[in-house]
Amino acid sequence: MTTTRAAAYLGGGALLIAWFAAAGSAPFQETDAPLRDRAAVRTSGSDTLQSLASDVQAQAGRLRDRLARAPMPQQSSRNPFAFAPREIRTAPPQTTRPPAIAPAAPAAVVAPVPALTLIGIAEEPSPEGLHRTAMIAGADDTLYMVMEGQAVAERYRVTAIGADAVQLEDLLTGAVRRLALR
């Protein structure tokens, strides 16, 4: 940077600072002509207070007169805080009675068939022969690992387990249900 350029920056900065200082120290004021035109009111003395009191009384009287002549607001018939009265409807009198309906006999309640799926069969050799275990998936991610004679879902009993199917006996109805591998 050259010395002339540095001098120009310093001079410009000094002028900017002087301008801000002058703007902050001399506030802009408007002339208040209406304040100077007002008549001075004396505040000491008893006749000044009495005249001031009589002026206030006169103005209050004029205000009362104006309010008496003002129109009165209309009274609204609507109440936003109350409900409208309801109409009471009466049923027309019946001349004939409808025939009485006999209650129906209760239908037999049949429990829904649980959703069961055969997902696998495990075989284990033993001296007596093969022992098979069936893996059955029930509702709500329930897994039953059962052998012949055991209960499934408190409704079925396993009667036979084959290589790819399981036979279940329904304990409520006595029906046979067969589940096969897919």
C-alpha positions in Angstrom: 0.0 0.0 0.0 1.3 3.4 -0.9 1.5 6.3 1.5 -0.9 8.4 -0.5 -3.5 5.7 -0.4 -3.0 5.2 3.4 -3.4 9.0 3.9 -6.6 9.0 1.8 -8.1 6.2 3.9 -7.1 7.9 7.2 -8.5 11.2 6.0 -11.8 9.6 4.8 -12.1 7.8 8.1 -11.5 11.0 10.1 -14.2 12.8 8.1 -16.7 9.9 8.7 -16.1 10.0 12.4 -16.5 13.8 12.5 -19.7 13.5 10.6 -21.2 10.8 13.0 -20.1 12.9 16.0 -21.8 16.0 14.7 -25.0 14.1 13.9 -25.2 12.7 17.4 -24.6 15.9 19.3 -27.0 18.3 17.5 -30.5 16.8 17.6 -33.1 18.0 15.1 -35.9 20.0 16.8 -39.1 21.3 15.4 -40.5 24.5 16.5 -43.6 24.1 18.7 -45.7 27.1 17.7 -48.9 25.8 19.3 -47.2 25.6 22.7 -46.1 29.2 22.6 -49.6 30.4 21.5 -51.3 29.0 24.6 -52.3 31.3 27.3 -50.5 30.9 30.6 -52.7 29.6 33.4 -52.0 30.7 36.9 -52.0 27.9 39.4 -51.8 29.9 42.6 -54.6 31.7 44.3 -58.1 30.7 45.3 -60.0 32.4 42.4 -58.0 30.4 39.9 -59.0 27.2 41.6 -62.7 28.3 41.8 -62.8 29.2 38.1 -61.1 25.9 37.3 -63.7 24.0 39.4 -66.6 25.9 37.8 -65.2 25.1 34.3 -65.0 21.4 35.2 -68.6 21.5 36.6 -69.8 23.2 33.4 -68.1 20.6 31.2 -69.6 17.8 33.3 -73.1 19.2 32.9 -72.6 19.5 29.1 -71.5 15.9 29.0 -74.5 14.7 30.9 -76.8 16.6 28.5 -75.1 15.0 25.5 -75.4 11.5 27.0 -79.1 12.0 27.8 -79.7 12.9 24.1 -77.7 10.0 22.7 -79.7 7.1 21.4 -79.9 4.0 23.6 -78.5 0.7 22.2 -81.0 -1.9 21.2 -81.4 -4.8 23.6 -80.6 -8.0 21.8 -83.1 -10.9 22.2 -80.3 -13.4 21.4 -78.4 -14.9 24.3 -75.2 -16.6 23.2 -74.9 -18.4 26.5 -78.3 -20.1 26.5 -79.8 -22.8 24.3 -83.1 -22.3 22.6 -86.0 -24.2 24.1 -86.8 -27.5 22.4 -90.0 -28.5 21.0 -91.6 -31.4 22.8 -93.0 -33.8 20.4 -95.5 -36.3 21.5 -96.1 -39.6 19.7 -99.6 -40.0 18.3 -101.6 -42.5 20.2 -101.7 -46.0 18.8 -105.0 -47.6 18.2 -103.7 -51.1 17.7 -100.9 -52.8 19.4 -98.3 -54.5 17.3 -98.2 -58.3 17.7 -95.7 -59.5 20.3 -92.7 -61.1 18.9 -91.6 -64.3 20.6 -88.0 -64.3 21.6 -85.9 -66.5 19.3 -84.1 -69.5 20.7 -80.5 -68.8 21.4 -78.3 -70.0 18.7 -75.6 -72.5 19.5 -72.4 -70.7 20.2 -69.6 -72.2 18.1 -66.1 -71.2 19.0 -64.1 -69.9 16.1 -61.6 -72.2 14.6 -58.1 -71.1 15.6 -55.6 -70.4 12.9 -53.0 -73.2 13.0 -50.3 -73.9 10.4 -47.9 -76.8 10.4 -44.4 -75.4 9.9 -42.3 -78.5 10.4 -41.9 -82.1 11.6 -38.8 -83.3 13.5 -37.9 -87.0 13.6 -35.7 -88.7 16.2 -34.8 -92.4 15.8 -35.1 -94.5 18.9 -35.0 -98.3 19.6 -38.9 -98.2 19.7 -39.0 -96.5 16.3 -39.2 -93.0 15.0 -40.5 -90.3 17.4 -42.0 -87.4 15.6 -42.5 -83.9 16.9 -44.8 -81.5 15.1 -44.1 -77.7 15.1 -47.4 -75.8 14.7 -47.7 -72.0 14.5 -50.7 -70.5 16.1 -52.2 -67.0 16.5 -50.1 -64.2 18.0 -46.8 -65.9 17.1 -47.5 -68.9 19.4 -45.4 -72.0 18.6 -46.6 -75.5 19.7 -44.0 -78.3 19.7 -46.2 -81.4 20.3 -46.0 -85.2 20.1 -48.9 -87.7 19.7 -51.4 -87.4 22.6 -50.6 -83.8 23.5 -53.0 -80.8 23.4 -52.8 -77.9 20.9 -54.4 -74.5 21.7 -56.5 -76.1 24.4 -58.9 -77.3 21.8 -57.2 -80.1 19.8 -55.4 -83.3 20.6 -52.7 -84.7 18.3 -53.9 -88.2 17.2 -51.2 -88.9 14.5 -48.1 -87.4 13.1 -47.0 -88.5 9.6 -44.0 -87.5 7.5 -45.7 -84.4 6.0 -49.0 -84.0 7.9 -50.6 -83.9 11.4 -54.0 -85.2 12.4 -55.8 -83.2 15.1 -59.0 -84.2 17.0 -61.3 -81.3 18.0 -62.1 -81.7 21.7 -65.4 -79.6 21.4 -67.0 -81.2 18.4 -65.1 -84.5 17.9 -64.2 -83.5 14.3 -60.8 -84.3 12.8 -58.6 -81.6 11.3 -55.6 -82.3 9.2 -52.7 -79.9 8.8 -50.2 -80.6 6.0 -46.8 -79.0 5.1 -46.9 -76.7 2.2 
